[in-house]
Amino acid sequence: EALGPVIRKAVSGEAETTETNILGHHGQIALIRALTVTFQLLIALMVVTGPSTAPTVLIACLQGWMLYLLAGATGFYEVSTPVQAAFWRLLVRHTFFATNHGCAFNRLQYSAAFVATMEFNFALGGFQLFLNTFGWEIIGLIMVWITSFMNNRPCLWTWYGFYQVMESFLNVISVSILRRHLMVWAIYAPRFLFSSVFLILNCFGQIVVYLLSVF
């Protein structure tokens, strides 16, 4: 009887250790898959954007790595989670505009739809144009999730999505106020449309992460 609590404690400790090892193993698999998808997206993005995007990819990856290290910093170098999420949002938006994109239909790089194909295919061309335009948003979502997951900072992922919601909300207010402006269809409506697509991508990413955490 005296050995009963000791045995139960030992068995429970082994069960907790086994569960921790299993969770750690699954986390490593998820990380490897996420990094593989990110690398494949970067290659595809460089193909549909052109060779001129290589320096942008290099600088963006370097900045992303620095933000990843910043998320794990402690002590004097520790930065609050909302500020880190703002840095990530700034990096993704800056890369979007640095690759000669813009929130206007005349800034769409239609030549991306004709890359790496001998004959034009409507579905493939549309996907390539979508990847060319919103690929950095998708890569940013994956990189922020990796940073949040590996450094045990779930609030980073939450704040990143919150900033996108606020951006879309402010765009709604802007379009509502300027709905009778002369340039509403040339400037403000396309900006609202792009912001809506960004919000949809972020919501989809939030749903995927939630499903991964549940199952």
N, C-alpha and C positions, 0 to 999 in steps of 0.2 A: 504493500500500500504506500509505503514511503517513497518507493521508486516511481509510482504512478505519475505524479506531477512532473518529475524529471523527464520521463519518457515522452509524455505528451508535449512538453516544451521542446524536446529535441526533435520530435516528429514535425511539430508545427514550424520550427526553425528551418528544417530541411525543406518543407513545403514552400515556405516563403522564399528560400534561396532558389528553389527550382522555378517558382513563378517569376522571380526577378530575372533569372537567366533566360527564361522563355521570352519575357517581354523585351529584354535587351536584344535577344536574337532577332525577334520580329522588327524591332526598331532599326537594327543594322540593315536588315533586308529592305525595309521601306526607304531608308536613306540611300542605299545603293541604287535602288530603282529610280528614286527621284533624281539623283545625280546623273544617271544614265539618260533619263528623259530630258533633263536640262541640256546635257551635252548634245543630244540628237537635235533638239530644238535650235540650239545655237548654230549647228552646222546647216540645218535647213534654212534658218534665218539669214545666214551669210550667203547661201546660194540664191535665195529669192531677192535679196537686197543688193548684192553685187560685191565685188572685191573691195570697194571703198569703205565698207562697213567693218573691215577687220580691225583697224585701230580702235574704233568705237567698242567693239566686242572686248578687246584686250583691256581697255580702260575701265569698262563697266564691270568686267570680272574682277579686276583688281580692287575697284571700289567696293564691290559686293563682298570680297574676301575681308577687306578691312572692317566693314560693318559686321561681318560674322564674328571677327575677333573682338570687336567692341561689345557685342552682346554677351560675351563671356568674361569681360573685364570686371574686376572687383576693386574695391578700395578707392584710391584717388582717381583712377581712370574709369570708374563706373559712371555710366550715363543712364538717365531715367528712360523707362520704356517708351513713353510717348514721344520723347525726342528721337529715339532710335527709329521708331516707326515713321516719324516725319522725314528722317534722313533717307529711309528706304523709298518713301513716296517721292521725294525729290530726285533720287537716283533714277527711278523708273520713268518719271516724267521728263527729266533732262535727257535721258537716252532716247526717248521717243522723238523729241524735237531735234536732238543732235544728229539723228539719222535722216534728216531732211523731211520729216513728216510734219504734219500740221492738222489742226482740227478744221479742215475745209476739204470739199470734194475735189477742188483743183490741185490739192496737194497729195492726192492718192497716186501712188507709183504704179500706174497701170501696166508698165513693162514687166512687172513681177509675174503677171499672169501668163507670160509667154516664155518663161525661163525653163530650161531643162526639158523641153518637149519639142518634138518635130511637128506635131499637129495640135492645134488648139482644142482643148477640152474644156467645156464650160464649167463643169464641177471642179476639175483640178485647177483651172485658172482662178476660179473664185476662192478656192482654199488657199492658193499661193498668195493671192492679193490680201486675203484676211490675215494670213501669217505674217506677211510683210508689214501690215499696218498695226496689228495688235499682238504680234509675237512677243514684243518686249514686256507687255503687260502680263502675259502668261508666264514668261520666264521670271519676272519679278515676283509673282505669286508663289512660284515653286521655291525660289531662293529665300523668300521671307518665311515660308513654312519650314524649310530646312533649318534656318537659323533659330526659329522659335522652338522647334522640336528638339534640336541637339543641345541647346542651352537652357532647356526647361523654362522657357519664357512664353507661356501661352498668351499673356497679355499683349505681347508684341504683335501677334497675329490678329488679335482683336482690335488693337489700335490702328493697325494698317487698314483693316476693313472699315473702321469708323471714319477715317480720313476720306476714304472714297465716297462713303455715304454723304458726308458733309460737302464734298466737292459737287456731287450730283444735286444735292439739295440747294446749294447756292446757285447752281446753273438753272434750276427750275425757277428760282426767284428772279434771276437775271432775265430769263426769257419772258417771264410774265410781265415784268416791268417794261421791258423794251419791245413788247410784241407789236407795237405800232411804229417802231423805228424803221427808217428807210432801208437800212442794211440788215434787217432781221433775218432774211432768207440767205443772205450772203455770208454773215458772220455768226450771229447768235444761234440760229437754228442748227447749223452744222455742229457748232460747239456743243450744243445740248445733245445732239444725236451721238457724237463721239463719247461724251460723258455717260450717256445711257449704256452704250456698249461696254465701256469700262466697268460700270456698275454691275452689269449682267455677268461679266467674266468674274468679278470679285465675289458675287453671290454664288455663282457656280463653284468657285474654289472653296468658299465657306461650307457649302453643302458637302462637297467631296471630303474635306477634312473632318467634318462632323461624322460622316458615315464611316470613315476610316477609324475614328476614335471609338465608335460604338461597336463595330464588328471586328 
